[in-house]
């Protein structure tokens, strides 16, 4: 088949990307660890089980690549997958990367993607969806009306995962490989916000008082481990959160508008749409 293999096809970005691709009439193979039984296009795919990789790659000519979640070293797993994709003639690979480096060898993985035909790397800023349960950040807001962070007053260009999906769709659906499309793209929302500013918007729009508690990176890592995150990845994520304090992630990009033709959603719009998700739990 010609079409798109969407790894992480049931995740925040993958699910929306599948919807957009199907809406455009493109065949989609939805790859995930727990494929939907009623979806004929769903296939079991597990980064930790290489035996599931060949069937996923057999047929599609484009790939949306989401590396293993919470992995500190995705290269040994994803590298052979990329080599096989190239051998099979995959003509376009779009990698979902993070604007904040979360794995020591993430730049090496991005370099391997750049060696593929028709490559694009989407360096996405923090997901707005992280403010929703079951993400640890969103769960603490819902449960306790609290954000604990090592980021201080540092700002981040929070982006809605649906805008990431729309950007990926624009790249994967481009039949002419429009100049400027392939390449590295920083993806952000329309403004950079600190956690205190985000908390104030949730409080004002959703009517749920949310306070911010400043923590050290070590305290942040402890919180993440308690939420079930692997210790090594929790330490990396906490260090990245602390790095936001320095202002290094305070940047805004126009890539979503340039690639999709419409501006990304604002955090206030996101909060308005999901206001009910922050209702305090019943006593």
N, C-alpha and C positions, 0 to 999 in steps of 0.2 A: 504494500500500500504506500501511497504518498500521503503524508499527513504529519502530525506532530505528536511526538512522545512527550508527555508532561510528567516528569518525575515529581514526587510530592504532590500528586494530583488531587489529594483530598485536604491539603493544607490551606492556610490562609490565602496565599497567593494562587496556588495551583487550582483550587476549586473555582475561583473567579475566572482564571485564565481558560479553563475548560469550557465554562459557560460562554465566554466571548468567542472562542474558536468555533464552538458548535453553532453559535448564532451566525457565524460567517460561512457556515456550510463546509468547514474543514474537518476531515476525519481526525479524530483524536484517540490516542491510546492513553488511558488514565492509569498511571502506575503508582501503586501505594502498597504498604505492608498489609493493609486490610481492605482489599477491593470490595466494592459494593456488589452484592450477589446479583442484583437485578440490572446491572449495567453491563451490556455486552461488550463495551469498549474497555472495561476495567480489567487490569491484570495485576497479579501479585508481583511486587518488586520490593526487594529488601537489599539495601547497600551491604549488609553483613552476610548476605547469601548470594555469592556470585553466580550460583546456578540459576537465579531468576533474571539475570541480565540479558542473556542472548535472546530470549523470547520477546523481551521488551523492545529490543533494538531491531528486530527482524521486520523490516517494512517501512517504518517512518523515515522521511527524509529530513526532518527537522527535530530538534530536541530542546526542550526547556529543562535546564539542569539545576536541580536543587541539591546541594551536597548534603551528606549525612548530618542530621541535626545534632547539635551538642557534641560534635567531634572536634578534638583538638588537632587532628592530623588527617584530613580527608584525602590526601594525595595517594596513599597506597591503595585505597578503595576506588577512587574516581579515575585515577590515571589509566588503568587497564580498560575501563569502560569507555573512556574517550578514544583510546587507541582502536578499540573494536568499532566504535561509531565511525571513525575515519576510514577504516578498512571496508566497511559496508557502504560507504558512499554518502553518509549523512552530509548534507550540504549547508546546514546552518545550525549553530549551537548558541543558545542564549543562556548565560550563567547568571543565576541570582546570587550575588555576593553582598557583603556587608560593607557599608561605608566606614564602619569602625572595625578594624582588624580583630577578629575573634579567634583566629588560629594562627600559630606561628608560620605555618607553611601555606596559608591562604594565598599569598602573592604567587607562590609557585604553581598552585592550582590554576589561578587566573592566567598565568603564562602558558600553561598547557592548553587552555581554552583558546587563547589567542593564536595558537598554532593550528586551530581547526579552520576549515572553510567557513566563510560567512559568520564569523564569530561576533558576539556582543557580550559585554560584561556589564551587568546592572548593579552598581554599588548603591544599595538602598540604605537610607538613613533609618532611624528607629521606627518601628511599626506603631501606628496609632492603636492597632488592635491589642498591643501589649497592655493597654490600660483596661482591658476587659478580662474577666475571668474566662478560662481557667489559668491564664498566664499568672505567675506569682505576683507581678505588679498589680494586675487587675483584681486578683483574688483578695489581696490585702486591702485594696480600696473598698471592695464590696463588703468584706467582712468587718474591717476596722475603721474605715474612713481615713486611711492613712497611707502615705507613700514614704517608704524608707529608702534613702538613696545616698550614694557617695559622690554624686555629681554636683552638689552644692547648687549654685545659681548658674552653672554652665548651661548653655542652650544647645538644642538639637533640632534639626529640621524634620520633625516627625512627619511621616507619610502614611497615607491610607494604603493598605495592601491592595485594594482594588485599583489604585492608580499605578501601582507596580505591575499588576496584571495587564492593565490596559496598554502600558508601555511595551511589555513583552509581546502582547498580541500584535501591536503595530509592527514590531520587528519581524515576528514570525510569519506574518501575513503579507509582508512586502514582497511582491513577485519580481520587482525590478532591482532589488538590492540598492535602494536609493542612496546616493552618496551622502555620507554623514550619519547614516543609520548604524552601520557596523562600527564597533569601537567601544570605548569605555564611556559609561554614562552614570554620573552621580544623580541619584533620584531623591528628591526631598519634597516636602510639602511647600506651601507658599510662604511660610514664616518659620523662624527658629524660636523655640520656646524652652524655658527652663521648667523644671518640675514644679516650682512654686507657681509659675504662670499657668501651667496646665491644670494644676489643682484649683486655682482660682476660677478658671473657665468651667471646670466640672461643677464647682460649688455654685456658680452663678447660673449656669444653663440647666443643669440637672437637679439643682436644689439639694444636693447631697454635700454637706460640709466635708471637705477633705483637707487634712493637714499634712505638712511635709516634715519628716523627721530626718535630720542630717546624720549620716552614719559614716564610719570609716570603711575602707575597702574590705578589711578583714571582717567587720561586722556584716557587711553586705554579702560576702561570700558565705558566711555562716547561715544567713537567712535563706540564701538560695539552696544551700545543701539541705536545709530543713524542709524546703519545698520539694525535695526529691531530685535535685539536679546533681549530676556527677561532680565530685569534688574538684577535679582538674578544670572542668569547664566553668564551674561556679567561680573559681579563682580568676579565670581569664575574663569572665563577664563582669565581675566586680571591679577588676582593674580597669576595664574599658569604661565602666560607669564613672570611676574616679577620674579618668582622663578627660571626660566631658567638662569637668570643673575648670580645666585649663583654658577652655575656649576653643580648642582645636576642632571641634565638630560644629562650630557656629557658622555654618555656611548654607547658602540657598542656591538651588539650581533651577534652571528653566527647562530641563530636559523633558519633563512630562508634557508640558505645553508644546514644545517643539516636535515631539515624536507622535503625540496623539491628537493635537489640534485643540485641546481643551486644558484649562488650568487644573492643577490638583486640588483636591478637597482641603478645606481649612480644618484645623482642629476643632474650632467652634461648630462647624457643620457636622463633623463626626460625632461630637458630644450630643448635639441636638438629636441626631438620628438614633443614638444608642442610650438616651437618658435613662430609660427604664432599667438598663442593665446595672446601674449603680444604686438601685434601691437597697436600703439597709435590710439585712436579713431579719426575719421575724424573731422576736425574743423567745 
